[in-house]
């Protein structure tokens, strides 16, 4: 489940698709040989240059580079690490564009964070060199590699110098080759929720079973992290929203996120969004279409397709940060969204949400919010985006897994959820 609501990112959708193809190519032709070379090195002289293995690490590095939404799902893992190793110092490595959400979660001290820019190849290479130097000088005892789909995190783990290196491993399964230098290998399980798998990753630091984690706790439901605004912050942001968009004042607000982000196959049809928006506007609701700045044309297309477009507002690119978006969530009565970051962010508030799954599955990526409802049809080909195909779908673009989710049933669920919604701290008609 990729977070595509990366505030401030300036990538056109077509360029983003080309970028994904380039990343897959590099991952295959550079990543596989690099992982193989590191495996040989670790079995040769590598032990001379790394710290000794320990079941009680004092300095732990977590690598979770690319997934903003997955940061929310990883919060139980951070709590597990803190519970199991209360005296350990936790550090974090991630892409710079995801830093603001990490700061909101508050699971790592700000001075213990290493960010890597990925907005250009030059920035990426420069920051990777800095990150390698940072890892070697910090002398970590253990590394938790939380990535599923790329080999760059495995390579960073392999050259970190840490004695204990935990990460997902293919074991007897085909695909997902990431070398053999992970000495706390956790079997990636496509039938378990990502939060549970990340908790097992943390447990593997003290596990010696094969595969690691047999002695871990049984699956349980988790409580999502809570967004804690500053005093008066929500009221101030809502007042500004109403000043900028007077049509929203005095009405229940429904937010829509129609963009598929970097993966258009994850988008519920735009016409379906229009049909639902039309009916909600007739119910007397106001509608706000959210997204990144490059989503503004799509959002405007949806707005103009509504007959009552005066009460449908284009908010794509309006929010300055994830924190600003969270404040707007406190104003809204409902979010209707494709699978992506906004659905995970909504779990940090009391706002209810409807999330569409198809190419990916709620079994792995549903939020832990009790106010979230997932539409998923269980077609024979669904889900088609997995760790084993690097999220490269075999679909011809005809995503029936989403097209067959009908507007009428979504509208019925939306009306039901709006009727009982209660935005925390601020009334929906504020």
C-alpha positions in Angstrom: 0.0 0.0 0.0 2.0 3.2 -1.3 1.3 6.6 0.2 0.8 8.9 -2.7 -0.3 12.0 -0.7 3.3 13.3 -0.4 2.8 17.0 0.2 5.1 19.2 -1.8 6.0 16.6 -4.4 6.0 18.0 -7.9 5.8 14.9 -10.2 3.5 14.7 -13.2 1.6 11.4 -13.4 3.1 10.4 -16.7 6.6 11.2 -15.4 5.8 9.3 -12.2 4.9 6.1 -14.2 8.2 6.4 -16.2 10.0 6.9 -12.9 8.5 3.7 -11.5 9.6 1.8 -14.6 13.1 3.2 -14.2 13.2 2.3 -10.5 12.2 -1.3 -11.3 14.9 -1.5 -13.9 17.6 -0.3 -11.5 16.3 -2.5 -8.7 16.6 -5.5 -11.0 19.9 -4.9 -12.8 21.7 -3.1 -10.0 20.0 -4.3 -6.9 20.3 -8.1 -7.5 24.0 -8.1 -8.2 24.6 -5.7 -5.3 22.7 -8.0 -2.9 24.7 -11.0 -4.2 28.0 -9.2 -3.8 27.1 -8.2 -0.3 26.2 -11.8 0.6 29.6 -13.0 -0.6 31.3 -10.2 1.3 29.4 -11.0 4.6 30.3 -14.7 4.3 34.0 -13.7 3.6 35.6 -10.9 5.5 32.5 -8.9 6.4 32.4 -10.2 9.9 35.6 -8.2 10.7 33.9 -4.9 10.1 30.5 -5.4 11.8 29.5 -5.3 15.4 28.8 -8.5 17.3 25.3 -10.0 17.3 23.3 -9.3 20.5 19.8 -10.0 21.8 19.8 -6.7 23.7 20.7 -4.0 21.2 21.3 -0.5 22.5 21.2 1.3 19.2 18.5 0.3 16.7 18.0 1.7 13.2 14.6 1.4 11.5 14.7 1.8 7.6 11.3 2.6 6.1 12.0 4.8 3.1 9.1 5.2 0.8 5.7 4.5 2.3 4.1 7.4 4.1 0.9 5.5 4.8 2.9 2.5 6.0 4.5 4.8 8.6 1.1 4.9 10.3 0.7 1.1 10.1 4.3 0.7 11.5 3.4 2.6 14.7 2.7 -0.7 16.6 6.1 -1.9 15.6 7.8 1.1 17.1 5.8 0.5 20.3 6.9 -3.1 20.3 10.6 -2.1 20.0 10.2 0.4 22.8 8.6 -2.2 25.0 11.1 -4.9 24.3 14.2 -2.7 24.4 13.3 0.1 26.8 16.9 1.2 27.2 17.6 1.3 23.4 18.0 4.4 21.3 15.9 4.2 18.2 17.0 5.9 15.0 15.1 6.2 11.7 16.0 6.5 8.0 13.4 7.6 5.5 12.8 9.7 2.4 12.7 13.4 3.2 9.2 13.9 1.8 7.8 11.6 4.5 9.5 13.4 7.4 6.6 15.5 8.4 4.4 12.5 9.1 7.1 10.8 11.2 7.3 14.0 13.3 3.5 13.9 13.8 3.8 10.3 15.1 6.5 11.2 17.6 8.0 7.7 17.7 11.6 8.8 17.1 13.5 11.7 18.5 13.9 14.4 15.8 17.7 14.4 16.2 17.8 10.6 15.5 16.4 10.9 12.0 18.3 10.6 8.7 16.4 11.8 5.6 17.2 11.0 2.0 16.0 13.2 -0.9 14.7 11.4 -3.9 13.6 14.3 -6.0 16.6 14.0 -8.3 19.3 11.4 -9.0 22.0 13.8 -7.8 20.3 14.4 -4.4 19.6 10.7 -4.0 23.3 9.7 -4.6 24.6 12.5 -2.4 22.3 11.7 0.5 22.9 7.9 0.2 26.6 8.6 0.7 25.8 10.7 3.7 23.5 8.0 5.1 26.2 5.3 4.7 28.7 7.5 6.6 26.0 8.2 9.3 25.3 4.5 9.8 28.9 3.5 10.1 29.7 6.3 12.5 26.6 5.6 14.7 27.7 2.0 15.2 24.2 0.4 15.3 23.7 -2.9 17.0 20.6 -3.8 15.0 18.8 -2.7 11.8 15.1 -3.3 11.0 14.6 -3.2 7.2 10.8 -2.6 6.8 10.7 -2.3 3.0 9.0 -5.0 0.9 9.4 -3.9 -2.7 12.9 -2.5 -3.2 16.4 -3.7 -2.6 18.0 -0.4 -1.7 17.0 -0.8 2.0 18.5 -4.3 2.0 21.7 -2.9 0.6 21.8 -0.2 3.2 21.2 -2.8 5.9 24.0 -4.9 4.6 26.6 -2.1 4.7 25.3 -0.6 8.0 27.9 -2.5 10.1 25.1 -3.7 12.5 25.6 -7.1 14.0 21.8 -7.9 13.8 20.1 -7.3 10.5 16.3 -8.1 10.4 14.4 -8.0 7.2 11.9 -9.8 5.0 13.2 -12.9 3.3 11.8 -15.2 0.6 13.0 -18.4 2.3 11.6 -21.2 0.0 9.5 -18.9 -2.1 10.4 -17.6 -5.5 11.1 -13.9 -6.1 12.0 -11.1 -3.7 15.7 -12.0 -3.7 17.5 -9.6 -1.3 20.7 -11.5 -0.6 21.5 -13.9 2.2 23.2 -11.4 4.6 20.0 -10.8 6.6 20.7 -12.8 9.8 17.2 -12.3 11.3 15.2 -13.2 8.3 11.4 -12.9 8.6 9.2 -14.7 6.1 7.1 -12.3 4.1 3.5 -13.5 4.5 0.9 -12.0 2.0 -1.9 -13.3 4.2 -1.0 -11.2 7.3 -1.7 -7.5 7.8 1.4 -5.4 7.4 1.3 -4.1 11.0 1.5 -7.7 12.3 4.4 -8.5 9.9 6.3 -5.4 11.1 5.8 -6.4 14.7 7.2 -9.8 13.9 10.2 -8.0 12.4 10.8 -6.4 15.7 10.3 -9.7 17.6 12.9 -11.4 15.3 15.7 -9.5 17.1 15.2 -11.9 20.0 13.9 -14.9 18.1 15.9 -17.9 17.1 13.3 -20.1 15.5 13.3 -21.0 11.7 11.7 -19.0 10.3 12.0 -16.2 12.8 8.9 -15.2 14.8 7.3 -18.5 15.6 7.6 -17.6 19.3 5.9 -14.2 18.7 2.5 -13.0 19.9 -0.7 -14.0 18.2 -2.4 -11.5 15.8 -4.4 -8.8 17.5 -6.1 -5.6 16.6 -4.2 -2.4 17.1 -5.3 1.1 18.0 -4.2 3.7 15.4 -2.0 6.6 16.6 -3.8 9.8 17.4 -3.2 13.3 16.0 -2.7 15.8 18.8 -3.3 19.4 17.5 -2.0 22.5 19.2 -4.5 24.5 21.3 -6.7 26.4 18.9 -5.0 25.0 15.8 -8.1 23.2 14.4 -10.4 26.1 14.9 -7.9 28.5 13.3 -7.5 26.3 10.2 -11.2 25.7 9.9 -11.9 29.5 10.1 -9.3 30.0 7.3 -10.9 27.2 5.2 -14.4 28.9 5.5 -12.8 32.3 4.6 -11.2 30.8 1.5 -14.2 28.7 0.6 -17.4 30.2 2.0 -19.5 27.6 0.3 -18.4 25.0 2.9 -19.6 26.9 5.9 -22.7 25.6 7.6 -22.8 22.3 5.8 -21.6 18.8 6.4 -18.4 18.3 4.5 -17.4 15.2 2.5 -13.9 14.9 1.2 -13.0 12.9 -1.9 -9.6 11.7 -3.0 -10.1 10.4 -6.6 -6.4 10.2 -7.7 -4.6 6.9 -8.0 -1.3 8.7 -7.3 1.6 6.9 -8.9 -0.5 3.9 -9.7 -3.6 4.9 -11.7 -4.9 1.3 -11.6 -5.8 1.9 -7.9 -8.3 4.6 -8.8 -12.1 4.1 -8.6 -13.6 5.5 -11.8 -14.0 9.2 -11.8 -17.5 9.0 -13.1 -18.4 6.9 -10.1 -17.0 9.7 -7.8 -19.1 12.2 -9.8 -22.3 10.2 -9.3 -21.7 9.9 -5.5 -20.8 13.6 -5.3 -24.0 14.6 -7.1 -26.2 12.8 -4.7 -24.4 14.1 -1.6 -24.7 17.6 -2.9 -28.4 17.0 -3.4 -28.5 15.8 0.3 -27.3 19.3 1.3 -23.6 18.3 1.9 -20.6 20.2 0.6 -17.9 18.3 -1.2 -14.2 19.0 -1.2 -11.8 17.2 -3.6 -8.4 16.8 -2.1 -5.1 15.8 -3.7 -1.6 16.9 -4.6 -1.0 20.1 -6.6 -0.7 18.0 -9.8 -4.1 16.5 -9.1 -5.9 19.9 -9.5 -6.9 19.2 -13.2 -8.5 15.9 -12.1 -10.2 17.5 -9.2 -11.5 20.4 -11.3 -12.8 17.9 -13.8 -14.8 16.2 -11.0 -16.0 19.5 -9.7 -17.2 20.8 -13.1 -19.0 17.5 -13.8 -21.3 18.2 -10.8 -24.4 20.2 -11.5 -24.1 22.0 -8.2 -20.5 22.8 -8.5 -20.7 25.9 -6.4 -20.8 23.7 -3.3 -18.1 21.4 -4.7 -14.7 22.8 -4.0 -11.3 21.9 -5.5 -8.9 21.5 -2.6 -6.2 19.7 -4.4 -2.9 21.3 -3.4 -4.7 23.5 -0.9 -3.2 21.8 2.2 0.2 23.1 3.1 1.3 19.9 5.0 0.0 16.6 6.4 -0.7 18.5 9.6 -2.9 20.9 7.8 -4.7 18.0 6.2 -5.3 16.5 9.6 -6.9 19.7 10.8 -9.3 19.6 7.8 -10.2 16.0 8.6 -11.6 17.3 11.9 -13.9 19.5 10.0 -15.2 16.7 7.6 -17.9 14.2 8.2 -16.5 11.6 5.8 -13.6 10.8 3.5 -14.1 8.7 0.4 -10.8 7.7 -1.0 -8.8 5.3 -3.2 -6.2 3.2 -1.4 -3.4 5.5 -0.4 -2.1 7.8 2.2 -5.2 9.8 3.1 -7.0 6.7 4.2 -4.2 6.0 6.7 -4.0 9.6 7.9 -7.8 9.6 8.5 -7.2 6.8 11.0 -5.4 9.3 13.3 -8.7 11.3 13.6 -12.3 10.3 14.4 -13.4 11.1 10.9 -15.0 8.1 9.2 -13.7 6.9 5.9 -14.6 4.7 2.9 -11.5 3.2 1.1 -11.5 1.3 -2.2 -9.3 -1.7 -2.5 -8.8 -4.0 -5.6 -5.3 -4.1 -7.0 -4.2 -4.3 -3.3 -6.1 -5.9 -0.4 -7.4 -4.7 2.9 -6.2 -7.9 4.4 -2.7 -6.4 4.3 -3.3 -2.7 4.2 -6.6 -1.7 5.9 -6.3 1.0 8.5 -7.0 0.1 12.2 -9.6 2.8 12.6 -13.0 1.5 13.8 -14.5 4.3 11.6 -13.1 3.0 8.4 -15.0 0.8 5.9 -13.2 -1.0 3.0 -14.9 -1.9 -0.3 -13.3 -5.0 -1.8 -14.8 -7.5 -4.3 -12.4 -10.5 -4.0 -12.2 -11.0 -7.8 -10.2 -14.0 -8.9 -7.3 -11.8 -10.1 -7.4 -9.5 -7.0 -5.1 -8.4 -5.5 -2.6 -8.2 -8.3 0.0 -5.8 -6.8 2.3 -7.8 -4.5 5.8 -7.8 -3.1 6.6 -10.6 -5.5 5.9 -8.6 -8.7 7.3 -5.3 -7.4 3.7 -3.9 -7.7 3.8 -4.3 -11.4 0.2 -5.4 -12.2 -0.5 -7.9 -15.1 -3.8 -6.1 -15.6 -4.5 -4.5 -19.0 -5.8 -1.4 -17.3 -9.4 -2.6 -17.1 -9.6 -2.7 -13.3 -12.9 -4.4 -12.9 -12.0 -5.0 -9.2 -12.8 -1.3 -8.8 -15.3 -0.6 -11.6 -17.7 -3.2 -10.2 -18.0 -1.3 -6.9 -21.2 0.6 -7.7 -21.9 4.2 -6.8 -25.3 3.2 -5.3 -23.8 0.9 -2.7 -21.1 3.4 -1.9 -23.7 6.2 -1.5 -25.8 4.1 0.8 -22.7 3.4 3.0 -21.7 7.1 2.9 -25.1 8.3 4.0 -25.1 5.8 6.9 -21.6 6.9 8.0 -22.4 10.6 7.7 -25.5 10.2 9.8 -23.4 9.0 12.8 -20.2 11.0 12.2 -18.9 13.2 15.0 -15.7 15.1 14.1 -13.6 15.2 17.2 -13.5 18.6 18.9 -15.3 20.5 16.1 -18.9 20.1 14.9 -19.4 19.2 11.2 -21.4 22.4 10.7 -18.9 24.6 12.3 
